[in-house]
Amino acid sequence: MDDFGECVFTRDVGPPERFTIDRADPRILVSAGVLEEIRNAQPGEFLTFDGRPRAELDGDLLKIYGDNRTVIYRIGEKHDRLNYVAEWPD
């Protein structure tokens, strides 16, 4: 099965700073590079300017915290050289 959706978010640095999840499909591809950026995030990237996470990795769970909702994906198998399959956990 190679049907993948997307996770789309909007970041407005404000003030006030806003981060909204506009779309979150149940099965997406996420790049290894993005996962590494989240793992090593600095303020202003996947963190708010006051240091709270907007996205974090907790084991194999990718958690994305929007102001309007939270989305959690389980990182699964490698899809190709650069991407992993990520799905909503059961």
C-alpha positions in Angstrom: 0.0 0.0 0.0 1.6 3.3 -1.1 -1.2 5.7 -0.5 0.2 8.6 1.5 -1.4 11.8 2.6 0.2 14.9 4.1 0.7 16.7 7.4 0.4 20.5 6.7 1.0 23.2 9.3 1.3 26.9 9.4 3.7 28.9 11.6 3.1 32.6 12.3 5.9 34.1 14.3 3.5 36.8 15.5 3.4 38.2 18.0 1.7 36.2 19.2 3.4 33.2 17.9 0.9 30.7 16.4 1.4 27.1 15.1 -1.7 25.4 13.6 -2.1 22.0 12.1 -4.1 22.6 8.9 -4.3 19.0 7.7 -3.1 15.7 9.2 -3.8 12.5 7.2 -3.4 9.2 9.0 -0.5 7.9 6.9 2.3 10.1 5.6 6.0 9.9 4.6 8.4 11.8 6.8 12.0 12.4 5.8 14.9 11.2 7.9 16.2 14.8 7.7 13.1 16.2 9.3 13.3 13.6 12.1 16.9 14.5 12.7 16.0 18.2 12.8 13.2 17.6 15.4 15.6 15.5 17.5 18.2 18.4 17.5 15.8 21.3 17.5 16.9 24.8 18.6 14.5 27.5 19.7 12.7 29.0 16.7 12.8 25.7 14.7 10.6 22.9 16.0 10.5 24.7 19.4 8.6 27.8 20.4 10.7 30.8 21.1 10.3 30.1 24.8 11.6 26.5 24.4 8.4 24.4 24.4 8.3 21.7 21.8 6.2 22.0 18.6 7.3 18.6 17.6 9.3 15.9 19.4 10.3 12.3 19.1 9.4 10.0 22.0 10.9 6.6 21.0 9.2 5.8 17.7 6.4 8.3 18.2 6.4 11.7 16.5 4.3 14.2 18.4 3.3 17.4 16.7 1.7 20.0 19.0 -0.4 22.6 17.3 -2.3 25.4 19.0 -5.5 23.9 17.5 -4.7 20.1 17.9 -2.0 17.5 18.6 -1.1 14.8 16.1 0.8 11.6 16.9 2.4 9.4 14.3 4.3 6.1 14.9 7.4 6.0 12.8 7.6 2.7 10.9 9.6 1.1 8.2 11.9 2.9 5.8 10.0 3.6 2.6 13.0 4.5 0.5 16.4 5.9 1.0 15.2 9.2 2.5 11.8 8.6 4.0 10.0 6.7 6.7 6.3 5.7 6.8 4.5 7.3 9.7 1.0 6.3 10.7 -1.5 7.2 13.5 -1.1 4.6 16.2 -4.0 2.3 16.9 
